[in-house]
Amino acid sequence: MNSYTIKHTTRYSYSSTVIDCANQIMLYPLVDAHLEVRKHEVKISHSPLVEVFVDYFGNEVGVFSVIKPHKELLIESVTDVITKKVTMPTDDIPAAEQWEHFSSLKGTFPYLDFLTREVFPSLDEVKIVLDTLLNYSETPFANAKTFTDYVYNNFSYQQGITTTDTEVEEIWQLKAGVCQDFAHILLVLLRMADIPGRYVSGYICPKDKEMRGTGATHAWVEAYIPWFGWIGLDPTNNCVVNDQHVRLAVGRRFADCTPVKGTFKGSATDTLEVSVEIENGHSAKKTEASTGATFKHSQKSKPAAKINSYRHYLEVQQQQQQ
């Protein structure tokens, strides 16, 4: 077992005063057999009331509004967690039987959402690659690891060349991107092979800096394995997810799992700053020495266009009414 303290700070700065700022946060760790949350606190400037609900995918979601005029919004989430080792799928059940099981999942809840395939110009090209990777004599889990290995070795980890809105076609052509792009491509391969796959957002918390995405918000994938359940696969680091990952949300794609998003009224441009600090100053095992390690990551977006999302929404509504 490992223990971590994670501090996630989001700061919006506006070029002029804004009002009616409505926001959604997905900063609540998903508790399961492998994650214990000892303490979690969310602090938001201007002290708005946060209403929390559970969404369609089982994620905790907070919503709040800041009505009064303001020029800055600060959201700070601090979490103390304990992570536990994950048991790996076994080969006890024959591969053919596992593949046959997938035929019974099509069109059923909750797998329908995680089997839906994307349509894009290079789909035939991806299918050719998939045909070279897919081996039905191996288990779905073995194939999922093969797909993970392919993404890791054939896509370059480069920050700044994609955004959260980059489509899979562009990622495929670039053969580059960051964790969410790697996850996007792996989801395409899994679903084309009829293996249910879902997007995961969260943190990666290693004891040192040997892994990509350390100390930052991270993204990976979970594949459904027959008679086992969901197992995490991290194509950015070419590994099976274990006790160094902390989940915040799961969904079909990034849009279902966005940590913070919102709108505001006003003519201002906004600048987003995000920082994540992870401490693993002690281990849950008393026999292990304290590392005292702290990892930090920060990013700052460029100012948004002069027209914000709320104003864009109003324009769309007006166009539809014409």
C-alpha positions in Angstrom: 0.0 0.0 0.0 1.1 3.6 -0.7 -0.2 6.8 0.7 -0.3 10.2 -1.0 -1.4 13.7 -0.4 -2.6 15.4 -3.6 -3.2 19.2 -3.9 -4.9 20.2 -7.2 -5.2 24.0 -7.7 -7.2 25.6 -10.6 -7.1 29.4 -11.0 -9.1 31.4 -13.6 -8.0 35.0 -14.0 -10.2 37.4 -16.0 -9.1 40.5 -17.9 -12.2 42.4 -16.6 -15.0 41.7 -14.2 -17.3 38.8 -14.9 -20.6 37.6 -13.3 -22.8 34.5 -13.2 -19.9 32.1 -13.3 -21.4 28.5 -13.4 -19.0 25.6 -13.0 -18.7 21.8 -12.8 -15.9 20.0 -10.9 -15.0 16.3 -11.1 -12.3 16.3 -8.4 -13.7 13.6 -6.1 -11.5 10.4 -6.1 -13.4 7.2 -7.0 -13.4 5.0 -3.9 -13.2 1.2 -4.6 -11.4 -1.8 -3.3 -8.0 -0.3 -4.4 -8.5 3.2 -3.1 -9.2 4.6 0.4 -9.8 8.3 0.8 -8.8 9.3 4.3 -9.6 13.0 3.8 -10.8 15.2 1.0 -11.5 18.9 1.1 -12.5 21.3 -1.7 -12.1 25.1 -1.2 -13.5 27.6 -3.7 -13.0 31.4 -3.6 -16.1 33.5 -2.9 -17.4 30.5 -0.8 -20.2 29.3 -3.2 -22.5 26.4 -2.2 -21.4 23.2 -3.9 -24.1 20.7 -4.8 -22.7 17.2 -5.4 -24.5 14.4 -7.3 -23.5 11.1 -8.9 -23.6 11.0 -12.7 -24.6 8.3 -15.2 -21.1 6.7 -15.0 -21.0 6.7 -11.2 -18.7 9.7 -10.8 -19.2 12.3 -8.1 -19.8 15.7 -9.7 -19.9 19.1 -8.0 -21.7 22.1 -9.4 -21.7 25.7 -8.1 -22.2 29.3 -9.3 -20.5 32.6 -8.4 -23.1 35.3 -9.0 -21.4 38.4 -7.8 -18.8 40.3 -9.9 -15.3 38.9 -9.7 -12.0 38.9 -11.6 -10.5 35.6 -10.3 -11.8 32.1 -9.4 -9.7 29.8 -7.3 -10.5 26.1 -6.8 -8.3 24.0 -4.5 -8.8 20.3 -3.9 -6.6 18.5 -1.2 -6.9 14.7 -0.9 -5.2 12.2 1.4 -5.5 8.7 -0.1 -4.2 5.2 0.4 -3.8 3.0 -2.7 -3.7 -0.8 -2.7 -2.3 -3.4 -5.1 -4.5 -4.6 -8.0 -4.9 -8.3 -8.7 -4.2 -9.1 -12.3 -6.5 -11.1 -14.6 -5.6 -14.8 -14.9 -5.7 -17.1 -17.9 -7.9 -19.7 -16.1 -10.7 -19.2 -18.6 -9.9 -20.1 -22.2 -9.4 -17.2 -24.6 -12.1 -18.5 -27.0 -14.6 -18.5 -24.2 -13.7 -15.0 -23.2 -14.0 -13.6 -26.8 -17.4 -15.4 -27.2 -18.6 -13.6 -24.0 -18.2 -10.2 -25.7 -21.0 -11.1 -28.2 -23.5 -11.1 -25.3 -22.4 -7.6 -24.2 -23.3 -5.7 -27.4 -26.2 -3.4 -26.9 -26.4 -4.0 -23.2 -25.9 -1.6 -20.3 -23.3 -0.4 -19.3 -21.1 -1.8 -22.1 -23.0 -0.2 -25.0 -21.4 3.2 -24.3 -18.0 1.8 -24.1 -18.2 -0.2 -27.4 -19.3 2.7 -29.6 -16.8 3.1 -32.4 -15.7 6.5 -33.8 -15.9 7.2 -37.5 -13.0 9.2 -39.0 -11.2 9.4 -42.4 -8.2 7.1 -41.4 -10.4 4.3 -40.0 -9.4 1.9 -42.7 -5.7 2.6 -42.0 -6.3 1.9 -38.3 -8.1 -1.3 -39.2 -5.0 -2.5 -41.1 -2.9 -1.9 -38.0 -5.4 -3.6 -35.8 -5.4 -6.7 -38.0 -1.6 -7.0 -37.5 -2.0 -6.8 -33.7 -5.2 -8.7 -32.9 -4.7 -12.4 -32.0 -7.8 -14.3 -31.0 -5.7 -17.2 -29.7 -4.6 -14.9 -26.9 -6.9 -13.6 -24.2 -8.6 -10.1 -24.4 -6.3 -8.9 -21.6 -3.2 -10.0 -23.5 -4.4 -8.2 -26.6 -5.2 -5.1 -24.6 -1.6 -5.0 -23.4 -0.4 -5.5 -27.0 -2.5 -2.5 -28.1 -1.1 -0.5 -25.2 2.4 -1.4 -26.2 1.7 -0.3 -29.8 0.5 3.2 -28.8 3.4 3.7 -26.5 6.0 2.7 -29.1 4.4 4.4 -32.1 3.2 7.7 -30.7 5.6 10.4 -29.5 4.9 12.1 -26.2 4.9 15.8 -27.0 3.2 18.6 -25.0 1.6 21.5 -26.7 0.8 20.1 -30.1 -2.8 19.0 -29.3 -5.6 20.4 -27.2 -8.5 18.8 -25.3 -10.6 19.3 -28.5 -8.2 17.6 -30.9 -10.0 14.8 -32.8 -8.7 11.3 -33.2 -8.0 11.8 -36.9 -5.5 14.5 -36.2 -3.9 12.5 -33.4 -3.5 9.5 -35.7 -1.9 11.7 -38.4 0.4 13.4 -35.9 1.4 10.2 -34.2 2.0 12.4 -31.2 0.3 14.0 -28.2 -0.1 13.7 -24.5 -1.8 11.3 -22.1 -5.4 12.1 -23.2 -4.4 11.5 -26.9 -2.7 8.2 -26.1 -5.8 7.2 -24.2 -8.0 8.2 -27.2 -6.1 6.0 -29.6 -6.1 3.0 -27.3 -9.9 3.4 -26.9 -10.2 3.3 -30.7 -8.2 0.0 -30.9 -10.1 -1.7 -28.0 -13.5 -0.8 -29.3 -12.6 -1.9 -32.9 -11.7 -5.2 -31.3 -15.0 -5.4 -29.5 -13.4 -5.0 -26.1 -15.3 -2.4 -24.0 -13.0 0.5 -23.2 -13.6 3.6 -21.0 -11.6 6.8 -20.5 -10.2 7.5 -17.0 -9.0 10.8 -15.6 -7.0 11.1 -12.4 -3.4 11.3 -11.1 -0.3 9.2 -11.4 1.7 9.2 -8.2 5.0 7.3 -8.5 7.7 7.4 -5.8 10.1 9.0 -8.2 10.0 10.7 -11.6 10.4 7.6 -13.8 6.9 7.9 -15.4 5.3 10.3 -17.8 2.6 12.5 -16.3 4.1 12.5 -12.8 2.6 15.2 -10.6 0.0 16.3 -13.2 -3.6 15.4 -14.0 -3.3 12.2 -16.0 -5.5 10.1 -18.3 -5.5 6.4 -19.1 -8.0 3.6 -20.2 -9.9 0.8 -18.6 -10.7 -2.4 -20.5 -13.4 -4.8 -19.5 -12.1 -8.4 -19.1 -14.7 -11.2 -19.0 -15.4 -12.6 -15.5 -12.8 -10.2 -14.0 -14.1 -6.6 -14.5 -12.4 -3.4 -15.5 -8.6 -3.2 -15.6 -6.6 0.0 -16.1 -4.1 0.3 -18.9 -1.8 3.4 -19.2 -0.5 3.7 -22.8 1.5 6.8 -21.9 3.7 4.7 -19.6 3.1 1.3 -21.2 1.9 -0.3 -18.0 -1.0 -2.0 -16.3 -2.5 0.4 -13.8 -1.8 -0.5 -10.2 -1.3 1.3 -6.9 0.3 4.4 -8.4 -2.8 5.7 -10.1 -5.7 7.6 -8.4 -9.0 7.8 -10.4 -11.2 10.9 -10.4 -13.7 9.9 -13.1 -14.6 7.4 -15.9 -16.5 8.0 -19.1 -16.7 7.5 -22.8 -14.2 10.2 -23.5 -12.4 13.3 -22.1 -15.6 15.4 -22.2 -17.2 13.0 -19.6 -14.3 13.4 -17.2 -13.2 17.0 -17.4 -11.8 18.0 -13.9 -13.1 21.6 -14.1 -15.2 23.4 -16.6 -17.7 26.3 -16.7 -19.0 29.4 -18.3 -19.4 33.1 -17.3 -21.1 36.3 -18.4 -18.9 39.1 -19.5 -16.7 40.4 -22.3 -13.4 39.4 -20.5 -10.8 37.0 -21.7 -9.8 34.3 -19.2 -6.4 32.7 -18.4 -6.3 29.3 -16.8 -3.6 28.1 -14.5 -3.5 24.5 -13.2 -1.0 23.1 -10.7 -0.8 19.6 -9.1 1.4 18.8 -6.2 1.8 15.2 -5.0 3.5 14.2 -1.8 4.4 10.6 -0.9 6.2 11.5 2.3 5.5 8.2 3.9 4.4 4.8 2.9 1.4 2.9 4.3 3.9 0.1 5.0 5.8 0.8 8.2 8.8 -1.2 7.0 9.4 1.2 4.1 11.5 4.3 4.7 10.0 7.7 4.1 11.0 9.1 0.7 9.8 12.6 1.5 9.3 13.1 -2.3 7.1 15.9 -3.7 6.2 16.3 -7.4 4.8 19.5 -8.9 3.4 20.3 -12.2 1.8 23.6 -13.4 0.4 24.8 -16.7 -0.9 28.1 -17.9 -3.2 28.4 -20.9 -3.3 31.2 -23.4 -6.1 33.8 -22.9 -9.3 32.6 -24.5 -10.9 34.3 -27.4 -12.8 37.5 -26.6 -16.1 35.7 -26.9 -16.7 33.3 -24.0 -18.7 30.1 -24.1 -21.8 31.6 -22.6 -21.9 34.3 -25.3 -21.3 31.7 -27.9 -24.2 29.6 -26.6 -26.5 32.6 -26.8 -25.4 33.3 -30.4 -26.1 29.6 -31.4 -29.5 29.8 -29.8 -30.3 33.0 -31.7 -29.2 31.4 -35.0 -31.4 28.4 -34.4 -34.4 30.7 -33.8 -34.0 32.6 -37.0 
